[in-house]
Amino acid sequence: MATKRRKDKGNPARKQPRRLKASAGVTTDAALRKHLLWLLGSGDAHLDFDAVVADFPARLRGAKPVRLPHTPWQLLEHLRIAQRDILEFSRNPRHVSPEFPAGYWPAGAAPPEERAWENSVKAFRADLKAMKNLVADPPTGLFARIPHGQGQTILREVLLVVDHNAYHLGQLVMIRRLLGAWPGH
């Protein structure tokens, strides 16, 4: 019995996946770094941190809508603490993470003092900039295992920051809307 040879040209399911190519003159490493920096910013689908926290009424920073577990202050501080922990884990082998989950949330529902909100916003921005600097630095091996970790890579940690921030910034927008404090609400 003769066997027939299959022609795969016309069968898209049999084709090998195309490899991603960088733009002309750009290495794939540089292209990946560019995309990660874009995601750490607004990334189109992700909310912009500055837009979410801008002009947040001081009187509502400790307010908690009915049936929601957190106040705006608690979410802001959680974002700051978690992002700092991920950043420090990524770059400092001596870093000790806060106790989970209690160490990732502030004790009070409202900022303990008038400047606490602004200080938290500034610290979040500074740590986000530091994470961007880590990504942008060509000697940073995005795929290399973090020596003091358990298999984590810088790429994984950056994507964790992007995902975590987007999730909680969305919650913060929802709370602003429920409190009637979202622009155009």
PEJONOR-V749275 format. One record per residue. N is the residue number from 1. SS is DSSP state (helix for helix, strand for strand, loop for the rest). PHI is phi in radians with two decimals (none if undefined). OMEGA is omega as a letter, one per 40 degrees, with the letter a starting at -180 (* if undefined). Layout:
N,SS,PHI,OMEGA
N,SS,PHI,OMEGA
This chain:
1,loop,none,a
2,loop,-1.45,i
3,loop,-1.72,i
4,loop,-1.66,i
5,loop,-1.55,i
6,loop,-1.48,i
7,loop,-1.74,a
8,loop,-1.58,a
9,loop,-1.01,a
10,loop,-1.58,a
11,loop,-1.84,a
12,helix,-1.09,a
13,helix,-1.21,a
14,helix,-1.61,a
15,loop,-1.27,i
16,loop,-1.29,i
17,loop,-1.12,i
18,loop,-1.33,i
19,loop,-1.39,i
20,loop,-1.19,i
21,loop,-2.04,i
22,loop,-1.37,i
23,loop,-1.09,a
24,loop,-0.92,i
25,loop,1.41,a
26,loop,-2.02,i
27,loop,-1.30,i
28,helix,-1.12,i
29,helix,-1.09,i
30,helix,-1.13,i
31,helix,-1.14,i
32,helix,-1.10,i
33,helix,-1.04,i
34,helix,-1.06,i
35,helix,-1.15,i
36,helix,-1.13,i
37,helix,-1.12,i
38,helix,-1.10,i
39,helix,-1.15,i
40,helix,-1.18,i
41,loop,-1.47,i
42,loop,-1.53,i
43,loop,1.01,i
44,loop,1.09,a
45,loop,-1.42,a
46,loop,-1.62,i
47,loop,-1.27,i
48,loop,-1.48,a
49,helix,-0.92,a
50,helix,-1.07,i
51,helix,-1.17,a
52,helix,-1.22,a
53,helix,-1.64,a
54,loop,-1.05,i
55,loop,0.93,i
56,loop,-1.24,a
57,loop,-1.01,a
58,helix,-1.00,a
59,helix,-1.21,a
60,helix,-1.85,a
61,loop,-1.15,i
62,loop,-1.89,a
63,loop,-1.41,i
64,loop,-2.20,i
65,loop,-1.07,a
66,loop,-0.97,i
67,loop,1.21,i
68,loop,-1.81,a
69,loop,-1.41,a
70,loop,-2.32,i
71,loop,-1.63,i
72,helix,-0.99,i
73,helix,-1.06,a
74,helix,-1.09,i
75,helix,-1.18,i
76,helix,-1.05,a
77,helix,-1.15,i
78,helix,-1.08,i
79,helix,-1.01,a
80,helix,-1.11,a
81,helix,-1.11,a
82,helix,-1.16,i
83,helix,-1.10,i
84,helix,-1.07,a
85,helix,-1.07,a
86,helix,-1.13,i
87,helix,-1.03,a
88,helix,-1.14,i
89,helix,-1.04,a
90,helix,-1.19,a
91,helix,-2.13,a
92,loop,-2.25,a
93,loop,-1.14,i
94,loop,-1.64,a
95,loop,-1.12,i
96,loop,-2.01,a
97,loop,-1.23,i
98,loop,-1.10,i
99,loop,-1.13,a
100,loop,-1.74,e
101,loop,-1.61,a
102,helix,-0.97,a
103,helix,-1.25,a
104,helix,-1.75,a
105,loop,-2.30,i
106,loop,-1.24,a
107,loop,-1.23,a
108,loop,-1.73,i
109,loop,-1.39,a
110,loop,-2.18,i
111,loop,-1.00,a
112,loop,-1.23,i
113,loop,-2.62,a
114,loop,-1.03,a
115,loop,-1.47,a
116,helix,-1.06,i
117,helix,-1.06,a
118,helix,-1.10,i
119,helix,-1.12,i
120,helix,-1.16,i
121,helix,-1.06,a
122,helix,-1.09,i
123,helix,-1.15,i
124,helix,-1.05,i
125,helix,-1.05,a
126,helix,-1.11,i
127,helix,-1.21,i
128,helix,-1.12,i
129,helix,-1.10,i
130,helix,-1.11,i
131,helix,-1.15,i
132,helix,-1.07,i
133,helix,-1.09,i
134,helix,-1.08,i
135,helix,-1.15,a
136,helix,-1.27,a
137,loop,-1.33,a
138,loop,-0.93,i
139,loop,-1.17,i
140,loop,-1.21,i
141,loop,-1.40,a
142,loop,-1.14,a
143,loop,-1.75,a
144,loop,-1.25,i
145,strand,-1.15,i
146,loop,-1.26,a
147,loop,-0.95,a
148,loop,-1.64,i
149,loop,-1.71,i
150,loop,-2.17,a
151,loop,1.85,i
152,loop,-1.20,i
153,strand,-2.16,i
154,helix,-1.07,i
155,helix,-0.99,i
156,helix,-1.07,a
157,helix,-1.18,i
158,helix,-1.12,i
159,helix,-1.14,i
160,helix,-1.12,i
161,helix,-1.07,a
162,helix,-1.02,a
163,helix,-1.14,a
164,helix,-1.08,i
165,helix,-1.10,a
166,helix,-1.08,a
167,helix,-1.05,a
168,helix,-1.34,i
169,helix,-1.16,i
170,helix,-1.09,i
171,helix,-1.11,a
172,helix,-1.13,i
173,helix,-1.12,i
174,helix,-1.04,i
175,helix,-1.11,i
176,helix,-1.03,i
177,helix,-1.11,a
178,helix,-1.10,i
179,loop,-1.52,a
180,loop,1.25,a
181,loop,-2.05,i
182,loop,-1.61,a
183,loop,-0.93,a
184,loop,1.41,a
185,loop,-1.32,*
